[in-house]
Amino acid sequence: MPPLIQKWNMLKDENKDLFALLECLSSVATALQSGFLPYCEPVYQRCVNLVQKTLAQALHNAQPDQYEAPDKDFMIVALDLLSGLAEGLRGNIEQLVACSNILTLMYQCMQDKMPEVRQSSFALLGDLTKACFQHVKPCIADFMPILGTNLNPEFISVGNNATWMQPYIPMVLHQLVEIINRPSTPKTLLENTAITIGHLGYVCPQEVAPVLQQFIRPWCTSLRNIRDNEEKDSAFRGICTVISVNPSGVVQVRWTLKDHLILHGFKNQVGDENWRHFSDQFPLPLKERLAAYYGV
């Protein structure tokens, strides 16, 4: 760390060599976790200052004759390093967030015309939500409409990060279902959309259950080939809960031979014990149909 900090202190905010150093420190902070605590305060504060300075320079858009156009790459790498700090420090970043105006700055970044800026700000929102939700919670009413408007397949990477946190189900569920059913939706956005729907189903199954029939087939298809991890696990558990609330949403779907394989993969994914737990709640006609047609 000492050589990195020495370089950090030498480089001015306008020096583009700062890009690589910020990216490096982001990886280091994520890996060291609490081991990065001795260095976190000055690094955090400088990142916030970089974001604030770049946003201030954005006055160029209103008065281009008086202000120089900002280099938004400085803001993007600063936001990414803040994400690395939040991911690595977790709850230890709480005090730094409390003593700064980062959430106000993020609100501006989320509405930036540059997709890369919005992408990085949404990623930071996700990491801060996990690390110190008590500071994010008061801003949810402001953030959610912006997240909803960014569920746009035109900007794949922005959509991937915008789908991370969607507790305002009525606002976003319609858009998520539309995305997952669109044939041209890129694979990564499909996967993130499916995981988001699963997470919503996990915490609010009653709200998601009425539209189960509209997304269950593409949902299964989207997630069957991605590697197992905690996000996929919780998404599958969410859909299991939604199915138990509205089993007819599965019965009414026309399943094909390919879907037969998907259903078996679904059963294998959740495990025999979990499958028995939620299938025991199915009405008898659904149990009989699954057994007769698909052997599950």
Residue pairs with C-beta under 8 A, 6 or more apart in sequence:
1 28
1 39
4 21
4 24
4 25
4 28
5 39
7 21
8 21
8 25
8 43
8 46
11 17
11 18
11 21
12 18
13 46
13 49
13 50
13 53
13 74
16 71
16 73
18 74
18 77
19 73
19 74
19 77
22 47
22 77
22 78
22 80
22 81
23 77
23 80
23 81
25 43
25 81
25 84
26 77
26 80
26 81
26 83
26 84
26 85
27 84
28 36
28 84
29 36
29 40
29 43
29 81
29 84
29 85
29 87
29 88
29 89
30 84
30 87
30 88
31 88
32 88
33 88
33 89
33 90
34 88
34 89
34 92
36 85
36 88
36 89
37 89
37 92
40 85
40 89
40 92
40 93
40 96
41 96
43 81
43 85
44 82
44 85
44 93
44 96
44 100
45 96
45 100
46 78
47 78
47 79
47 81
47 82
47 85
48 78
48 82
48 100
48 101
48 102
48 105
50 74
50 75
50 78
51 75
51 78
51 79
51 82
51 102
51 105
51 109
52 101
52 105
53 74
54 70
54 71
54 72
54 74
54 75
54 78
55 75
55 105
55 108
55 109
57 67
57 68
57 69
57 70
58 70
59 66
59 67
60 67
60 68
60 69
60 70
72 112
72 114
72 116
72 117
75 109
75 117
75 120
76 116
76 117
76 120
79 106
79 109
79 117
79 120
79 121
79 123
79 124
80 120
80 123
80 124
82 102
82 124
82 127
83 120
83 123
83 124
83 127
85 93
85 96
86 93
86 124
86 127
86 128
86 130
86 131
86 132
87 127
87 130
87 131
89 131
90 130
90 131
91 131
91 132
93 128
93 131
93 132
94 131
94 132
94 134
94 135
97 103
97 128
97 131
97 132
97 135
98 132
98 135
102 128
103 128
103 135
103 136
103 139
106 121
106 124
106 125
107 139
107 142
107 143
107 146
109 117
109 118
109 120
109 121
110 118
110 121
110 122
110 125
110 143
110 146
110 147
110 150
111 118
111 146
112 118
112 121
115 155
115 157
115 158
116 157
118 150
118 155
118 158
118 162
119 155
119 157
119 158
119 160
119 161
120 161
122 147
122 150
122 158
122 161
122 162
122 164
123 161
123 164
125 136
125 143
125 164
125 165
126 161
126 164
126 165
128 135
128 136
129 136
129 164
129 165
136 143
140 167
140 168
144 166
144 167
144 168
144 171
144 172
145 171
147 162
147 163
147 165
147 166
147 172
148 162
148 166
148 168
148 171
148 172
148 175
150 158
150 159
150 162
151 159
151 162
151 163
151 172
151 175
151 176
151 179
152 158
152 159
153 159
153 179
153 182
153 184
153 185
153 186
153 189
156 186
156 188
156 189
159 179
159 189
159 192
159 193
160 188
160 189
160 192
163 176
163 189
163 192
163 193
163 195
163 196
164 192
164 196
166 172
166 173
166 176
166 196
166 199
166 200
167 200
167 203
167 204
169 200
169 204
169 207
169 208
170 207
173 197
173 200
173 207
173 208
173 211
176 193
176 196
176 197
176 200
176 215
177 197
177 211
177 214
177 215
179 185
179 189
179 190
179 193
180 190
180 193
180 194
180 197
180 215
180 218
180 219
180 222
181 214
181 215
181 218
185 193
190 218
190 222
191 222
191 223
191 226
193 222
194 218
194 219
194 222
194 223
194 235
195 223
195 231
195 232
195 235
197 208
197 215
197 219
197 235
197 238
197 239
198 219
198 223
198 234
198 235
198 236
198 237
198 238
198 239
199 231
199 234
199 235
199 238
200 207
200 208
200 238
201 208
201 209
201 235
201 238
201 239
201 241
201 242
202 234
202 235
202 237
202 238
202 241
203 238
205 238
205 241
205 242
205 244
205 245
206 245
208 238
208 242
209 242
209 245
209 246
209 249
210 246
210 249
211 249
212 242
212 243
212 246
212 249
212 250
213 248
213 249
213 250
213 252
213 253
216 239
216 243
216 249
216 250
216 253
217 253
217 255
217 259
217 262
219 239
220 259
220 262
220 263
220 265
220 266
221 262
223 232
223 235
223 236
224 262
224 265
224 266
226 232
228 269
232 269
236 266
236 269
236 270
237 270
237 274
240 270
240 274
240 278
241 278
242 249
243 249
243 250
243 278
243 282
244 278
244 281
244 282
247 281
247 282
247 283
247 286
248 286
250 286
251 285
251 286
251 289
255 263
255 293
255 294
260 293
260 294
263 290
263 294
263 296
264 294
264 295
264 296
267 275
267 296
270 278
275 296
279 287
279 290
282 290
290 296
